[in-house]
Protein backbone atom coordinates (compact mmCIF):
# COMPACT_ATOMS: atom_id res chain seq x y z
CA UNK A 1 0.00 0.00 0.00
CA UNK A 2 1.16 3.52 -0.74
CA UNK A 3 0.91 6.57 1.50
CA UNK A 4 -2.00 9.00 1.14
CA UNK A 5 0.06 12.09 0.28
CA UNK A 6 2.72 12.80 -2.29
CA UNK A 7 5.50 15.33 -2.64
CA UNK A 8 6.64 17.11 -5.77
CA UNK A 9 9.63 19.40 -6.22
CA UNK A 10 8.84 22.60 -8.09
CA UNK A 11 11.15 25.33 -9.34
CA UNK A 12 10.01 28.68 -8.00
CA UNK A 13 12.50 31.10 -9.62
CA UNK A 14 15.00 31.27 -12.48
CA UNK A 15 18.65 31.20 -11.38
CA UNK A 16 21.16 33.92 -12.18
CA UNK A 17 24.36 31.91 -12.23
CA UNK A 18 24.66 28.95 -9.86
CA UNK A 19 21.24 27.75 -8.59
CA UNK A 20 20.23 28.14 -4.95
CA UNK A 21 18.22 25.81 -2.74
CA UNK A 22 15.57 28.51 -2.14
CA UNK A 23 14.68 28.42 -5.84
CA UNK A 24 12.96 25.06 -5.23
CA UNK A 25 9.92 24.13 -3.14
CA UNK A 26 8.55 20.80 -1.88
CA UNK A 27 4.80 20.78 -2.45
CA UNK A 28 2.49 18.29 -0.75
CA UNK A 29 -0.65 16.97 -2.40
CA UNK A 30 -2.87 13.91 -2.72
CA UNK A 31 -1.58 10.75 -4.35
CA UNK A 32 -2.93 10.79 -7.92
CA UNK A 33 -5.54 8.25 -9.00
CA UNK A 34 -4.68 6.16 -12.06
CA UNK A 35 -6.88 6.59 -15.12
CA UNK A 36 -7.54 3.90 -17.74
CA UNK A 37 -4.30 3.23 -19.63
CA UNK A 38 -2.10 4.54 -16.79
CA UNK A 39 -0.41 3.17 -13.68
CA UNK A 40 0.46 4.74 -10.35
CA UNK A 41 4.15 4.40 -9.52
CA UNK A 42 5.80 5.00 -6.16
CA UNK A 43 9.29 6.22 -7.00
CA UNK A 44 12.35 4.49 -5.53
CA UNK A 45 15.30 6.10 -7.30
CA UNK A 46 15.80 9.51 -8.87
CA UNK A 47 18.47 10.75 -11.25
CA UNK A 48 19.81 14.31 -11.04
CA UNK A 49 21.58 15.28 -14.23
CA UNK A 50 23.61 18.15 -15.70
CA UNK A 51 20.91 18.80 -18.31
CA UNK A 52 18.56 19.80 -15.49
CA UNK A 53 20.65 22.95 -15.04
CA UNK A 54 19.88 24.03 -18.60
CA UNK A 55 16.21 23.21 -18.10
CA UNK A 56 16.08 25.61 -15.15
CA UNK A 57 16.58 28.53 -17.55
CA UNK A 58 13.86 27.49 -19.99
CA UNK A 59 10.13 28.29 -19.81
CA UNK A 60 9.64 25.65 -22.48
CA UNK A 61 11.36 22.85 -20.55
CA UNK A 62 10.56 23.59 -16.89
CA UNK A 63 7.53 25.71 -16.03
CA UNK A 64 7.81 27.55 -12.75
CA UNK A 65 5.67 26.24 -9.87
CA UNK A 66 4.95 22.98 -11.65
CA UNK A 67 6.33 19.45 -11.04
CA UNK A 68 9.75 19.05 -12.61
CA UNK A 69 10.89 16.38 -15.08
CA UNK A 70 13.61 13.80 -14.53
CA UNK A 71 14.54 10.16 -14.93
CA UNK A 72 13.25 7.89 -12.21
CA UNK A 73 12.56 4.26 -11.34
CA UNK A 74 9.50 3.28 -9.36
CA UNK A 75 7.32 0.34 -8.41
CA UNK A 76 3.75 0.06 -9.69
CA UNK A 77 1.32 0.24 -6.76
CA UNK A 78 -1.94 0.53 -8.74
CA UNK A 79 -2.57 -0.05 -12.43
CA UNK A 80 -5.28 0.58 -14.98
CA UNK A 81 -3.15 -0.69 -17.86
CA UNK A 82 -2.95 -4.39 -18.82
CA UNK A 83 0.78 -4.22 -19.63
CA UNK A 84 1.75 -3.15 -16.11
CA UNK A 85 0.88 -4.97 -12.91
CA UNK A 86 1.40 -4.17 -9.26
CA UNK A 87 5.01 -4.77 -8.24
CA UNK A 88 6.50 -4.12 -11.70
CA UNK A 89 9.56 -1.86 -11.77
CA UNK A 90 9.21 0.96 -14.28
CA UNK A 91 11.60 3.51 -15.79
CA UNK A 92 9.99 6.85 -16.60
CA UNK A 93 10.68 10.60 -16.79
CA UNK A 94 8.28 11.85 -14.09
CA UNK A 95 10.96 12.28 -11.46
CA UNK A 96 11.36 14.93 -8.76
CA UNK A 97 8.23 13.58 -7.05
CA UNK A 98 7.36 10.68 -4.78
CA UNK A 99 4.49 9.36 -6.92
CA UNK A 100 3.79 9.53 -10.64
CA UNK A 101 1.13 8.52 -13.11
CA UNK A 102 2.79 6.84 -16.07
CA UNK A 103 1.58 5.71 -19.48
CA UNK A 104 3.49 2.80 -21.07
CA UNK A 105 5.51 3.98 -24.05
CA UNK A 106 5.09 7.68 -23.27
CA UNK A 107 8.40 9.58 -23.09
CA UNK A 108 10.37 6.37 -22.81
CA UNK A 109 8.26 4.84 -20.03
CA UNK A 110 8.99 1.12 -19.94
CA UNK A 111 9.03 -1.89 -17.68
CA UNK A 112 12.59 -2.65 -16.59
CA UNK A 113 14.24 -5.89 -17.62
CA UNK A 114 15.80 -7.03 -14.34
CA UNK A 115 18.90 -9.19 -14.23
CA UNK A 116 20.17 -11.37 -11.42
CA UNK A 117 23.26 -9.79 -9.90
CA UNK A 118 22.63 -6.36 -11.45
CA UNK A 119 21.50 -3.75 -8.87
CA UNK A 120 18.59 -1.44 -9.48
CA UNK A 121 20.85 1.62 -9.53
CA UNK A 122 22.50 0.34 -12.71
CA UNK A 123 19.27 1.09 -14.59
CA UNK A 124 19.72 4.81 -13.87
CA UNK A 125 23.51 4.82 -14.28
CA UNK A 126 25.53 2.61 -16.59
CA UNK A 127 22.43 0.86 -18.01
CA UNK A 128 20.39 4.06 -17.95
CA UNK A 129 20.48 7.34 -19.82
CA UNK A 130 24.07 8.16 -18.90
CA UNK A 131 25.37 4.78 -20.03
CA UNK A 132 23.27 4.83 -23.19
CA UNK A 133 24.58 8.33 -23.94
CA UNK A 134 28.14 7.06 -23.70
CA UNK A 135 27.32 4.01 -25.84
CA UNK A 136 25.68 6.14 -28.54
CA UNK A 137 28.55 8.62 -28.50
CA UNK A 138 31.14 5.87 -28.91
CA UNK A 139 29.39 3.49 -31.32
CA UNK A 140 27.21 5.80 -33.43
CA UNK A 141 28.69 9.30 -33.30
CA UNK A 142 32.41 8.52 -33.02
CA UNK A 143 32.25 4.99 -34.46
CA UNK A 144 35.24 4.20 -32.28
CA UNK A 145 37.39 1.46 -33.81
CA UNK A 146 39.65 -0.94 -31.91
CA UNK A 147 43.02 0.64 -31.17
CA UNK A 148 41.84 4.24 -31.54
CA UNK A 149 42.84 6.72 -28.83
CA UNK A 150 40.11 8.53 -26.92
CA UNK A 151 39.84 11.60 -24.67
CA UNK A 152 36.87 12.11 -22.33
CA UNK A 153 36.27 15.31 -20.37
CA UNK A 154 34.50 15.32 -17.00
CA UNK A 155 35.55 11.69 -16.99
CA UNK A 156 34.65 11.04 -13.35
CA UNK A 157 30.98 11.90 -13.90
CA UNK A 158 28.19 9.56 -14.95
CA UNK A 159 28.73 9.72 -18.72
CA UNK A 160 32.50 9.95 -18.32
CA UNK A 161 32.92 6.81 -16.22
CA UNK A 162 30.53 4.89 -18.47
CA UNK A 163 32.43 6.08 -21.57
CA UNK A 164 35.72 4.88 -20.15
CA UNK A 165 34.37 1.45 -19.26
CA UNK A 166 32.52 0.95 -22.54
CA UNK A 167 35.45 2.21 -24.63
CA UNK A 168 37.66 -0.41 -22.99
CA UNK A 169 35.14 -3.12 -23.93
CA UNK A 170 35.16 -1.81 -27.50
CA UNK A 171 38.94 -2.25 -27.71
CA UNK A 172 40.01 1.39 -27.55
CA UNK A 173 43.71 2.18 -27.53
CA UNK A 174 44.84 4.84 -25.08
CA UNK A 175 41.99 6.33 -23.00
CA UNK A 176 42.63 9.69 -21.33
CA UNK A 177 40.29 11.60 -19.03
CA UNK A 178 40.09 14.94 -17.25
CA UNK A 179 38.61 15.44 -13.79
CA UNK A 180 38.39 18.09 -11.08
CA UNK A 181 40.55 16.67 -8.29
CA UNK A 182 43.52 14.41 -7.62
CA UNK A 183 41.21 11.90 -5.93
CA UNK A 184 39.04 11.67 -9.05
CA UNK A 185 42.10 11.30 -11.26
CA UNK A 186 43.24 8.36 -9.11
CA UNK A 187 39.76 6.84 -9.26
CA UNK A 188 39.79 6.97 -13.06
CA UNK A 189 43.13 5.22 -13.45
CA UNK A 190 42.80 2.78 -10.55
CA UNK A 191 39.12 1.84 -10.75
CA UNK A 192 37.58 2.75 -14.10
CA UNK A 193 40.36 1.72 -16.47
CA UNK A 194 41.65 4.99 -17.87
CA UNK A 195 45.27 4.82 -19.03
CA UNK A 196 45.94 8.40 -17.97
CA UNK A 197 44.03 11.27 -16.41
CA UNK A 198 44.73 14.82 -15.27
CA UNK A 199 43.27 17.44 -12.96
CA UNK A 200 42.25 20.32 -15.19
CA UNK A 201 43.08 22.76 -12.38
CA UNK A 202 46.77 21.95 -12.81
CA UNK A 203 47.30 24.05 -15.94
CA UNK A 204 46.03 24.76 -19.45
CA UNK A 205 43.98 21.80 -20.69
CA UNK A 206 45.76 21.84 -24.05
CA UNK A 207 49.13 21.33 -22.35
CA UNK A 208 47.87 18.72 -19.89
CA UNK A 209 46.20 16.72 -22.66
CA UNK A 210 49.29 16.92 -24.87
CA UNK A 211 51.33 15.48 -22.01
CA UNK A 212 48.81 12.70 -21.29
CA UNK A 213 48.38 11.83 -24.99
CA UNK A 214 51.67 12.86 -26.63
CA UNK A 215 50.83 11.09 -29.89
CA UNK A 216 47.42 12.75 -30.19
CA UNK A 217 43.90 11.37 -30.09
CA UNK A 218 41.43 10.03 -32.63
CA UNK A 219 38.17 10.81 -30.85
CA UNK A 220 36.77 12.96 -28.06
CA UNK A 221 33.67 12.68 -25.84
CA UNK A 222 33.00 16.27 -24.76
CA UNK A 223 31.05 16.85 -21.57
CA UNK A 224 32.55 20.28 -20.83
CA UNK A 225 33.06 22.51 -23.88
CA UNK A 226 35.20 25.64 -23.49
CA UNK A 227 38.92 25.09 -22.95
CA UNK A 228 38.46 21.31 -22.99
CA UNK A 229 37.04 21.45 -26.50
CA UNK A 230 39.87 23.77 -27.53
CA UNK A 231 42.47 21.37 -26.12
CA UNK A 232 40.85 18.39 -27.81
CA UNK A 233 40.78 20.13 -31.20
CA UNK A 234 44.49 20.81 -30.81
CA UNK A 235 45.26 17.15 -30.01
CA UNK A 236 42.98 15.50 -32.54
CA UNK A 237 44.62 13.89 -35.54
CA UNK A 238 43.33 14.45 -39.03
CA UNK A 239 39.78 13.19 -39.61
CA UNK A 240 39.22 12.97 -35.86
CA UNK A 241 35.74 13.02 -34.39
CA UNK A 242 34.05 14.86 -31.53
CA UNK A 243 30.86 13.72 -29.78
CA UNK A 244 29.50 16.79 -28.01
CA UNK A 245 27.41 15.54 -25.09
CA UNK A 246 27.37 18.62 -22.86
CA UNK A 247 29.03 21.87 -21.89
CA UNK A 248 29.17 22.05 -18.10
CA UNK A 249 31.73 24.86 -18.31
CA UNK A 250 28.95 27.16 -19.54
CA UNK A 251 25.91 26.04 -17.52
CA UNK A 252 26.22 28.60 -14.71
CA UNK A 253 27.68 31.50 -16.66
CA UNK A 254 25.90 34.30 -18.46
CA UNK A 255 29.07 35.23 -20.34
CA UNK A 256 29.93 33.82 -23.77
CA UNK A 257 32.75 31.27 -23.57
CA UNK A 258 36.29 32.48 -24.30
CA UNK A 259 37.18 29.12 -25.82
CA UNK A 260 37.44 27.34 -28.16
CA UNK A 261 39.53 29.80 -30.14
CA UNK A 262 40.76 27.24 -32.69
CA UNK A 263 37.53 26.25 -34.41
CA UNK A 264 39.15 26.74 -37.82
CA UNK A 265 41.24 23.64 -37.05
CA UNK A 266 38.04 21.62 -37.53
CA UNK A 267 38.26 22.61 -41.18
CA UNK A 268 42.05 22.39 -41.42
CA UNK A 269 42.15 18.85 -39.99
CA UNK A 270 38.87 17.67 -41.56
CA UNK A 271 37.43 16.99 -38.12
CA UNK A 272 33.80 16.12 -37.46
CA UNK A 273 31.80 17.51 -34.51
CA UNK A 274 28.33 16.14 -33.81
CA UNK A 275 25.93 16.68 -30.93
CA UNK A 276 24.56 13.73 -28.97
CA UNK A 277 21.01 13.69 -27.55
CA UNK A 278 20.15 10.32 -26.05
CA UNK A 279 16.41 10.80 -26.57
CA UNK A 280 17.01 10.29 -30.29
CA UNK A 281 18.44 6.82 -29.65
CA UNK A 282 16.10 5.12 -27.18
CA UNK A 283 15.53 2.40 -29.76
CA UNK A 284 19.06 1.16 -28.93
CA UNK A 285 18.24 0.33 -25.30
CA UNK A 286 17.79 -3.42 -25.86
CA UNK A 287 20.94 -3.61 -28.01
CA UNK A 288 22.85 -1.74 -25.33
CA UNK A 289 21.67 -4.01 -22.52
CA UNK A 290 22.46 -7.14 -24.56
CA UNK A 291 25.99 -5.79 -25.04
CA UNK A 292 26.67 -4.63 -21.49
CA UNK A 293 24.76 -6.87 -19.07
CA UNK A 294 26.99 -9.95 -19.55
CA UNK A 295 30.01 -7.85 -18.56
CA UNK A 296 28.20 -6.47 -15.50
CA UNK A 297 27.14 -9.94 -14.40
CA UNK A 298 30.59 -11.42 -14.90
CA UNK A 299 32.19 -8.61 -12.91
CA UNK A 300 34.40 -7.56 -15.82
CA UNK A 301 33.11 -4.04 -15.33
CA UNK A 302 31.29 -2.30 -12.49
CA UNK A 303 29.14 0.78 -12.15
CA UNK A 304 30.09 4.12 -10.67
CA UNK A 305 27.47 5.78 -8.48
CA UNK A 306 27.15 8.23 -5.63
CA UNK A 307 23.86 7.59 -3.80
CA UNK A 308 22.18 10.17 -1.55
CA UNK A 309 19.49 8.64 0.65
CA UNK A 310 16.17 10.40 1.15
CA UNK A 311 13.90 12.17 -1.33
CA UNK A 312 14.02 15.26 0.88
CA UNK A 313 17.69 15.60 -0.12
CA UNK A 314 17.13 15.64 -3.88
CA UNK A 315 17.83 19.39 -4.24
CA UNK A 316 20.96 18.99 -2.11
CA UNK A 317 22.07 16.12 -4.37
CA UNK A 318 21.41 18.15 -7.52
CA UNK A 319 23.43 21.13 -6.32
CA UNK A 320 26.19 18.80 -5.13
CA UNK A 321 26.33 17.21 -8.57
CA UNK A 322 26.72 20.64 -10.17
CA UNK A 323 29.60 21.33 -7.76
CA UNK A 324 31.26 18.04 -8.73
CA UNK A 325 30.78 16.32 -5.38
CA UNK A 326 29.89 12.99 -7.00
CA UNK A 327 32.01 10.25 -8.49
CA UNK A 328 30.10 8.54 -11.27
CA UNK A 329 26.34 8.99 -11.50
CA UNK A 330 24.58 10.99 -8.78
CA UNK A 331 21.40 9.24 -7.62
CA UNK A 332 18.85 9.76 -4.87
CA UNK A 333 17.28 6.73 -3.20
CA UNK A 334 14.08 6.60 -1.18
CA UNK A 335 14.97 5.92 2.43
CA UNK A 336 14.29 2.37 3.59
CA UNK A 337 12.99 1.25 0.20
CA UNK A 338 13.95 -2.41 0.71
CA UNK A 339 15.45 -2.72 -2.78
CA UNK A 340 19.03 -3.64 -3.63
CA UNK A 341 20.32 -0.28 -4.87
CA UNK A 342 24.07 -0.86 -5.26
N, C-alpha and C positions, 0 to 999 in steps of 0.2 A: 504493500500500500504506500502511496505517496503522501506527502504532507499536504495541508490545505491551503498554504500560501506559497507564492513563488517570488523570487527576486530577479529583477533585471538591472543591468548597468546601463545608464544612459549618459551620453555626453551633454553637458550643459552649457559649454562655451568653447569657442574656437581658440586654440593656443596661438601665442605669439612667441615662437621659438620652442624651447623644450616644454612639453606638457606638464601640467601640475595636477596633483591629486584632487584639488577642489574643482576641477573642470569635469568631474564625473560624479554621478549620484546613484546610489542604490535605491531602487523603487520597489516597494512591496505591492503585491496584487494577488488576486485569486489564481489558483492553478487553472489553466485553460482547459476547456472541455473539447475532446476530439470530435471533429465532424466526419461525416462519411468520406472515406478516401484518405483520412489522416490518422496519425497515431500520436499519442502523448508520450514524450520522452523525458525521463529524469536524467539530467546531465551528470556525468561522472568525471570527465576530463575536458579541459578547455585549452586551446592553443592561443597564445599571444604572439603576434607576428610583426615584423618590421613594417609590412604594408599597412597595418592598422594606423601607423603614424600618418601616412599620407591620406588615409581616409578621414582622419580628424579634421583636415582642412577643407573637405569637400561636402557641399550641400547635397550633391548628387549621390555620394556614397554613404555618408552617415548624417542623418537628419538629427538636429539637436532635439533633446528631450524625447527621444524614441529609443527602443531597444536596439543595441548595436549588433553587428554581424561578426561572426568568427567561426572558425572550425571547432567542432566539438564532437565528443562521443558520449552517447547516453544509452540507457536501457529503457525499452518500451514498457510502460506501466499500464497503458490502456490503448486499445487499437480499434479503429473502425475501417481498417484496410486489410484485405485478405492476405496480402503478401508479408505483413508484419504481425507477429504475435507477441504477447507479453513475455518479457525476458530476453527478447532479441536485442543485440547490441547494434547500434546504428551510428554511422558517421553522417554528419549534417553540418550546415553552416549557420545555424541559429544559436551561436554561442553567446557568451556574456550574459547568461541567464541560467537559472536553476532548472527550468522546465521549458520545453518547446513543443509546439505542434509541427510535425513534419509530414511531408507528402513524398512518398517514394518516387525517386527519379528527379525531383525538383532540386535544382541547384546542387547536384551531385549527391543528394541524399541516397544512402544505400546501406543495406545490411552488411555488416562486417564479416568477412571470411576469417574465422578464428583458426589459429594454428597452435597445436600443442607445443609448449616451450617458448612461445613468442608472447611477451607481455602486452597488455592492452596499450601501454604508452607507445609502443612501436607504430601503432596505427595513426598516431598524430605526429610521429617524428620520422624515422627513417622509412617507414612504409606509408607515411601520410603525405601531405602536400609538400613538405620540405624535401623529403626523399625523392618524391616524384619530380619535383622541380630540378633537382640535381641530375636525375636520370635523363630527363628530357634534354637538359642543357648539354649533357655529355654525349648522348646517343643520337639525338636528332639535330640539335643546333650545331654543336662542334663536330659531330661524327668522329669522336676521338678514336684513333686507330692504335693498336698495340705498339708500344715503344715510343709513342709521342709524349712530349714533355708538357706538363700542365702547371699553371699557376692559378690559385684560388685565393681571393681576398675575403676578409672576415671569415677565415677558415675554421675558427673555433665555434662558429654559430651553427644553427640547425642545418642550413643548406651546405655550409662549408664542410662540416664534418661528414655529412652524407656524401658530398662530392668526392672527398678524399677516399672514403671507403669504397665507393662504387667505381671510381677511376682505377683503383688497385685491382678490383675484380675484372675490369675490362682490359687489363694488361698495360696500363700506362707506363711510360718510362719514368722520368724524374718528376715527382709531385712536390710542389713548393707552395707554402701557404703564408699568409700574413695574419697577425693577431694583435691584440691590444695589451698584452702583458707577457712577462717572461714565463709565468706559470702556464698560460695558454699555449705558448710556443712549445714548452716541454710536453704538454698534453698531446699536441698534434704529432710530434715526432715519436713519442713513447707509447701512445695509446691508439692513435687513429691510423698511423701508417704513412704519414708524410715523410719524405726524404729530407726535407729542410724546411725551416720556417723562420720568420723574423718578426720582431716587435716593431711595428711601424712608427713607434715613438722614437726609435733609435737613430733616425736620420731620414734623408730623402728616400722615398719609396723606390725611385728609379735606381739609386745606388745600392740599396739593400737587396733588391731583386736581382740586379746584375751580379752581385756577389753570391747569392744563393743559387742562381741559375746562370753560370758564366757562359754557357754555350747557347743561351737563349731558350725560348719556349715556342711551342707550336700552337697552344690554345690557352684561353683564359676564361674562367668563370668569375664574372664581376658582380660582387655584392655591395660595392662601395662607391664606385665612380671617382671623380676628382683626381687626386694625385695618384691613386692606385691605377686608374685607367691610363693615365699618362705614362706611368712606369711600365705597364704591360705593353702598351703600344711600342715603347722604345725597345723592349726585349723580344717582341714577337719576330719570328723569322718571316720571310716572304710567304705569302698565301696563308698566314696564320688566321685564326678565328677567335672571335670574342662572343661569349654568351652573356648578355647583359641582363642579370637577374634583378638587381636593385642598386640603389645609390644612397646608402645610409649616411654618407658624408654630407648629403644635402638635405636630409629630412627635417632638421631642426633649424635651418638657416633660411633667412629671407633674402640673403645676398646671392647673386649669381656665382657659380663656382669659378675659381681662378684657373683650375685645370679641368680637362687636359688642354695643353697649349700646342700639342703636336698632332692634331687631327689630320693634317695633310699627309702624315706618314701612312695613314690608312690607304690613301691613294698610291703613294710611292711604293709601298710594300705589297700592294694588292691584298690588303687584309679584308676580312668580312666581319662586320659587327651586326648582331641580330638580338632583338629583345626576346625575353622568355616570359610568357605568362602561362602558368600551369593550368589555368582553367580552359585553355585551348587544347589540352592534351589529356583530359580525364579518361578518354577511351583507351589509354595505355595502362590503366591501373592494374588490370588482370595480368598483362604481359610483365609489368614491373614486379608484381608479387611473385609470379612464377619464376622470375629471374633471381629475386633476392631472398625469398623465404628459405630455400634450402641452405643458404650460407648463414642465415641467422640461426636456424635450428642446429646446424652442425657446430656452431660456435666460431666459424672462420671469421666472422665479423660480429661486432656488437652494435648497440645503439648508444647515442650520446644525448643524455637528457638532464635537465635541471628541473626538479619537481617542487613546486610550492604547494603546500597543503592548505586547503580551505578556500572556498569560493570568495569569501570576504576579503581575500588578499589578491584578487585578480588584478586590480589596478596597480597595487604594489609590484606584482610580478611583471606587468607590462612596462612600467617605468624602469624597473630594474633591467629588463631586457634591452631597453633603449640605451641604458647606461653601460651595457656590456657585462652585466653581473652574472650572466649564464655561461655555461660551457655546453655546447650542443643546443638542442631544442629546449626552449622554456615552456613548461607546461604547468597548469594548475589542476590539482586533484581535489575532488570533494572529500572532505574529512570523513574517515571511517567508512569508506564506501564498500569495503569487503571485496575488492577486486584486485587481482595481481596487477600492479601498475608497472613496476620495473623488475 
